[in-house]
Amino acid sequence: MVFDMFRKSAPQGLQKARSFRPAVMSGGGVAWTSRDAGSLTRTGFAGNPVGFRAVKLIAEAAAALPLVLQDASQRFDTHPLLGLLARPNAGQGQAELLEAIYCQLLLTGNAYVKVSGEAEQLHVLRSDRVRVVPGADGWPVAYDYTVGGSVHRFDVGAPGPICHIKSFHPSDDHYGLSPMQAAATALDVHNAASRWSKGLLDNAARPSGAIVYSSADGSGTMTTDQYDRLVDEMETHHQGARNAGRPMLLEGGLDWKPMGFSPSDMEFQKTKEAAAREIATAFGVPPMMLGIPGDATYANYAEANRAFYRLTVLPMATRVTAALADWLGQVMAHSVTLKPDVDQVAALSGERDQQWARIGSADFLSDAEKRRLLGLPVELEARDE
C-alpha cells in the first residue's frame, strides 16, 4: 500500500535496484560469471532468453538444411553414410544428431562425435565431459570421457572412434572458442539488468505518488485519528481495479505529488537492449530476427534472413558436414563429399537463380565446366568433349 511505504524506509529490493551493477561487487572489483562451459551454459543458454534463442535459431536452421552426398562422378541417393546419418542411433534422427553437434559448438566451441562398432551408430558426447590427452609432442593422443565417476579413454587413430570438431581459438591448441565465451560479458549485463527490473517489480516499482500533509502551523504531522481515517479512505475508495481513475478529494493541508521513473532509472532498459544486440552480434544473428529493438541494419526481414543463412548458417554447416564426411569416409573406406544443398535453401533461392542463369547463358563454357561451377558432380565428362 502507498501508506505502508510512508511508514518505513525505502524497500531493500528498491535500494539494491538503484545501485544497478552488471555483476556482484566483491573485493573491490566486479565478479563476472565463470567462463567454464558449464557456467556459461547455465547463465547464457538455460538462463538467458537471447542466448537461448540465438543458439536454437542457428542450430535448428543448420540441422534442417538438406544435404547432398557425392563423389567426383555422381550424387548418391542411397549410401551407407546417408543411412547412418538418417538413423544414427536408437534415440536420435539426423536432425537431432546435427542439432546436438551445432549446439555443442555454439555453447562450448567443441563437438565430439563417437562412432560405435563398424560404423553402426553415432553419438554426440557432452563437451564438458571430454578432456584432450596431449602426447609428448603436444598433439592429442587420446580423449578421456568422464561420466558416472568412470573415465573412458578413446585413442586417436586413423581413423579414430572420435571426431573432434572445434572452432578456432587463437591461444588454445586443443579446444575451440565458442560464441558464448565471446558474449559472456554482454550476457552478464543482460542478466543483471533483468534482475534489476525484477527487483523493481517485486517492490511494486515505486509509488505512483505521495500525499503530503502540511498543517496550518507548518509541522506537517498528522494526528493518529487523521492518519487512520486517511488510510481507510484510500483503501476503500482509491485502491483496486474498480477504483482506477477515480478522482481524489483532498481536504485542507493535503497535497498530491505524482512520482515516476527518472531518466536515470530508465537507463537499465537501454543497457539491456544494447547487451542483447551484442549477444546477437557474437552469434552472428541479425538482431531483428530475435525481436531486439534498435537500429535496423537490414532493410527488411527477408534481407536479414538471407544474410543469416549466407554468413552464419551455411559456413558452420559446410564446415561440420565436411569434417563428418572426411572422418566417416575413412571409417567406411570411401572418399565422399557431404555438403548442404544450397539449391533447396529457400532464403537463397534468388541468389541461386541468378547464378544458374549466368552460368547457363555462358556459351563459351562446356557442360562439364558449368557443372563444376555449380558444385555438381561431372558425370561422364567425356560426353561433353
C-alpha positions in Angstrom: 0.0 0.0 0.0 1.1 3.6 -0.5 0.9 4.4 3.1 2.9 1.4 4.2 5.7 2.9 2.2 5.4 6.1 4.2 5.7 4.3 7.4 9.0 2.7 6.6 12.2 3.4 4.7 12.6 2.5 1.0 12.3 -1.2 0.4 15.6 -3.1 0.4 15.0 -4.5 -3.1 14.5 -1.0 -4.5 17.6 0.2 -2.8 19.5 -2.7 -4.4 17.9 -2.0 -7.7 19.0 1.7 -7.7 22.6 0.6 -7.3 22.5 -1.5 -10.5 25.7 -3.2 -11.4 26.4 -5.7 -14.2 27.6 -8.2 -11.6 28.0 -8.7 -7.9 30.7 -6.5 -6.4 33.2 -8.4 -4.4 36.6 -7.5 -3.0 36.6 -4.1 -4.7 36.1 -5.5 -8.2 33.4 -6.9 -10.5 32.7 -10.6 -10.1 31.8 -11.9 -13.5 30.3 -15.3 -14.3 32.9 -18.1 -14.6 33.9 -18.7 -18.1 33.9 -22.5 -17.9 31.5 -24.3 -20.3 29.1 -25.4 -17.5 28.6 -22.0 -16.0 28.2 -20.3 -19.4 25.7 -22.9 -20.5 23.6 -22.3 -17.3 23.7 -18.5 -17.4 23.9 -17.9 -21.2 21.7 -20.6 -22.6 19.4 -22.0 -19.9 19.2 -18.6 -18.1 19.1 -16.1 -20.9 16.4 -15.8 -23.5 18.5 -14.0 -26.1 21.4 -16.6 -25.8 18.9 -19.5 -25.9 17.1 -18.2 -28.9 20.3 -17.4 -30.8 21.7 -20.9 -30.3 18.4 -22.6 -31.1 17.9 -20.5 -34.2 21.3 -21.3 -35.7 21.3 -25.0 -34.6 17.8 -25.7 -35.9 18.4 -23.9 -39.2 21.7 -25.7 -39.8 20.3 -29.1 -38.8 17.3 -28.6 -41.2 19.4 -27.9 -44.3 19.1 -30.6 -47.0 22.4 -32.5 -47.5 23.8 -34.0 -50.7 26.4 -36.8 -50.8 28.6 -37.1 -53.9 32.0 -38.1 -55.1 33.9 -37.0 -58.2 31.4 -38.7 -60.6 28.0 -38.9 -59.1 25.5 -37.9 -56.4 24.2 -40.7 -54.2 20.5 -41.2 -53.4 21.4 -44.2 -51.3 24.6 -44.8 -49.5 25.7 -46.4 -46.1 26.8 -43.0 -44.9 23.4 -41.5 -45.7 21.7 -44.4 -43.9 23.9 -43.9 -40.9 23.0 -40.2 -40.7 19.3 -40.9 -41.2 19.3 -43.1 -38.1 22.5 -42.5 -36.2 21.3 -44.2 -33.0 18.2 -45.6 -31.3 17.3 -42.2 -29.8 18.0 -39.7 -32.5 17.4 -39.0 -36.1 19.6 -36.9 -38.5 18.1 -33.6 -37.4 18.5 -34.3 -33.7 22.1 -35.5 -34.1 23.2 -32.5 -36.2 21.4 -30.1 -33.9 23.3 -31.5 -30.9 26.6 -31.1 -32.8 25.8 -27.5 -33.7 24.6 -26.6 -30.1 27.8 -28.1 -28.6 29.9 -26.0 -31.0 28.0 -22.8 -30.2 27.9 -23.4 -26.4 31.5 -24.7 -25.9 33.4 -24.3 -29.1 33.9 -28.1 -29.3 31.8 -31.0 -30.6 32.8 -34.7 -30.2 31.1 -37.4 -32.3 31.7 -41.0 -31.4 31.2 -44.0 -33.8 30.4 -47.4 -32.4 31.5 -50.7 -33.9 31.8 -50.8 -37.7 30.1 -47.5 -38.3 26.9 -48.8 -36.7 25.9 -45.9 -34.5 26.9 -42.2 -34.0 26.7 -40.4 -30.6 27.4 -36.8 -29.7 29.4 -36.6 -26.5 28.9 -33.8 -24.0 31.9 -31.4 -24.4 32.2 -30.6 -20.7 32.9 -34.3 -20.1 35.7 -34.7 -22.6 39.3 -34.0 -22.0 42.0 -34.0 -24.6 45.1 -36.0 -23.7 48.2 -34.5 -25.3 51.2 -36.6 -26.1 54.9 -35.8 -25.6 54.9 -33.6 -28.8 51.8 -31.7 -27.7 49.4 -33.3 -30.3 46.4 -35.2 -28.9 46.9 -38.9 -28.5 43.6 -39.8 -26.8 40.3 -38.4 -25.5 39.1 -39.1 -21.9 35.3 -39.1 -21.4 34.2 -38.9 -17.8 30.7 -40.0 -16.8 29.3 -41.5 -13.7 32.7 -41.5 -11.9 34.2 -43.6 -14.7 36.8 -42.5 -17.3 36.6 -44.0 -20.8 39.7 -43.4 -23.0 39.5 -43.3 -26.7 42.8 -43.4 -28.6 43.4 -41.1 -31.6 43.8 -43.2 -34.7 43.4 -43.0 -38.5 40.5 -43.2 -38.4 39.8 -42.9 -34.7 36.5 -43.5 -32.9 36.2 -39.8 -32.0 35.7 -36.9 -34.5 36.6 -33.6 -32.8 35.2 -30.6 -34.5 36.3 -27.3 -32.9 36.0 -23.6 -33.5 39.2 -21.5 -34.0 40.9 -20.5 -30.8 43.9 -18.1 -31.0 45.5 -19.2 -27.8 44.5 -22.8 -27.3 45.9 -25.8 -29.2 43.3 -28.3 -28.1 40.0 -26.6 -27.5 37.8 -24.2 -29.5 36.5 -20.7 -28.6 32.7 -20.5 -28.5 30.5 -17.5 -29.3 29.1 -18.0 -25.8 32.5 -17.1 -24.4 32.8 -14.0 -26.6 29.4 -12.9 -25.5 29.9 -13.7 -21.8 30.2 -10.0 -20.6 27.1 -9.0 -22.5 25.2 -12.0 -21.1 26.2 -10.9 -17.5 25.0 -7.3 -18.2 21.7 -8.6 -19.8 21.0 -11.0 -16.9 21.8 -8.3 -14.3 19.5 -5.8 -16.0 16.7 -8.4 -15.9 17.3 -9.0 -12.2 17.3 -5.2 -11.6 13.9 -4.9 -13.4 12.6 -7.9 -11.4 13.6 -6.2 -8.2 11.6 -3.2 -9.1 8.6 -5.2 -9.9 8.8 -7.2 -6.7 8.7 -4.0 -4.8 5.8 -2.5 -6.8 8.4 -0.4 -8.7 7.7 2.8 -6.8 4.6 4.5 -5.6 2.6 6.4 -8.3 2.5 9.4 -6.0 2.6 10.7 -2.4 0.1 12.6 -0.3 1.9 15.4 1.5 0.3 16.9 4.6 1.1 20.4 5.7 -0.7 21.8 8.8 -1.5 25.4 9.4 1.4 25.7 11.8 3.8 24.1 9.2 4.5 21.0 11.4 3.5 18.5 8.7 2.5 15.9 11.3 -1.0 14.3 11.3 -2.7 13.0 14.4 -3.3 9.3 14.8 -7.0 9.6 14.1 -6.4 11.8 11.0 -3.8 9.3 9.6 -6.0 6.2 10.2 -9.0 8.0 8.6 -7.0 8.9 5.5 -5.6 5.4 5.1 -9.1 3.9 5.4 -10.4 6.4 2.9 -7.6 5.5 0.4 -8.1 1.7 0.8 -11.9 2.0 0.4 -12.2 4.4 -2.4 -9.0 4.6 -4.3 -7.3 1.2 -4.4 -8.1 -1.8 -6.7 -9.2 -2.1 -10.3 -12.7 -0.9 -9.8 -11.4 2.5 -8.4 -8.9 3.0 -11.2 -9.0 6.7 -12.4 -11.4 7.8 -9.7 -10.8 11.4 -8.7 -9.4 12.1 -5.2 -10.9 14.7 -2.9 -8.3 16.1 -0.6 -9.0 18.2 2.4 -7.1 21.3 3.5 -3.5 20.7 4.2 -3.2 17.6 1.8 -1.4 17.8 -1.5 -0.8 15.1 -4.1 2.7 14.8 -5.5 2.9 12.5 -8.5 6.0 10.3 -8.8 7.5 8.3 -11.7 10.8 6.9 -13.1 13.6 9.4 -13.7 15.6 9.2 -16.9 18.5 7.5 -15.0 16.1 4.9 -13.6 15.1 4.0 -17.2 18.7 3.6 -18.4 18.6 -0.1 -17.5 16.3 -0.8 -20.4 18.7 0.8 -22.9 21.6 -1.1 -21.3 19.6 -4.3 -21.6 18.8 -3.7 -25.3 22.4 -2.9 -26.0 23.6 -6.1 -24.3 21.1 -8.1 -26.3 22.4 -6.7 -29.6 26.0 -7.6 -28.5 24.9 -11.2 -27.8 23.2 -11.4 -31.2 26.3 -10.0 -32.9 28.6 -12.6 -31.2 26.4 -15.4 -32.5 26.0 -13.9 -36.0 22.2 -13.5 -35.8 20.7 -10.3 -37.1 19.1 -8.6 -34.0 15.8 -8.0 -35.9 15.4 -11.8 -36.2 15.4 -12.0 -32.4 12.9 -9.2 -31.9 15.5 -6.9 -30.4 14.6 -3.2 -30.9 17.2 -0.7 -32.2 18.9 0.3 -35.4 17.7 -1.8 -38.3 20.9 -2.9 -40.1 18.9 -4.7 -42.8 16.1 -3.1 -44.9 13.7 -5.9 -44.2 13.3 -9.3 -42.6 14.0 -11.2 -45.9 17.3 -9.5 -46.3 18.2 -10.2 -42.7 17.2 -13.9 -43.2 19.4 -14.2 -46.3 22.4 -12.7 -44.5 21.8 -15.0 -41.6 22.0 -18.1 -43.9 24.8 -16.8 -46.0 27.1 -15.5 -43.2 26.2 -17.8 -40.3 24.3 -21.0 -41.0 25.9 -22.1 -44.2 29.6 -21.6 -43.2 29.0 -23.6 -40.0 27.0 -26.4 -41.7 29.6 -26.6 -44.5 32.5 -27.0 -42.1 30.7 -29.6 -39.9 29.4 -31.7 -42.7 32.8 -31.7 -44.5 34.5 -32.8 -41.2 32.0 -35.6 -40.8 32.3 -36.8 -44.4 36.1 -36.9 -44.2 36.0 -38.8 -40.9 33.2 -41.3 -41.9 34.8 -41.7 -45.3 37.9 -43.0 -43.6 35.8 -45.3 -41.4 33.9 -46.6 -44.4 36.9 -46.6 -46.7 35.1 -44.5 -49.3 36.1 -40.9 -50.1 32.9 -38.8 -50.5 31.8 -35.2 -50.1 28.9 -34.2 -47.8 27.6 -30.6 -48.0 24.4 -28.6 -47.7 22.2 -28.5 -50.8 22.2 -24.7 -51.4 19.6 -25.1 -54.3 17.0 -26.1 -51.7 17.5 -23.3 -49.3 14.5 -21.0 -49.7 16.3 -17.9 -48.3 18.9 -18.1 -51.0 16.7 -19.0 -53.9 17.0 -15.6 -55.5 20.8 -15.7 -55.5 20.9 -19.2 -56.8 18.5 -18.4 -59.7 20.8 -15.6 -60.8 23.8 -17.8 -60.6 22.2 -20.6 -62.6 21.1 -18.1 -65.2 24.5 -16.5 -65.6 26.3 -19.8 -65.9 23.7 -21.3 -68.2 24.0 -18.4 -70.6 27.8 -18.7 -70.8 28.1 -20.3 -74.2 31.9 -20.4 -74.0 31.7 -22.9 -71.2 31.3 -26.6 -71.7 28.6 -28.5 -69.8 31.3 -30.1 -67.6 32.7 -26.7 -66.7 29.2 -25.4 -65.9 28.6 -28.4 -63.6 31.8 -27.7 -61.8 31.0 -24.1 -61.2 27.6 -25.1 -59.9 29.1 -27.6 -57.5 27.7 -30.6 -59.3 29.5 -33.8 -60.0 30.8 -34.2 -63.5 29.0 -37.3 -64.8 30.9 -38.9 -67.7 32.8 -35.7 -68.7 33.9 -37.4 -71.9 30.4 -36.9 -73.3 30.8 -33.1 -73.2 34.0 -33.2 -75.3 
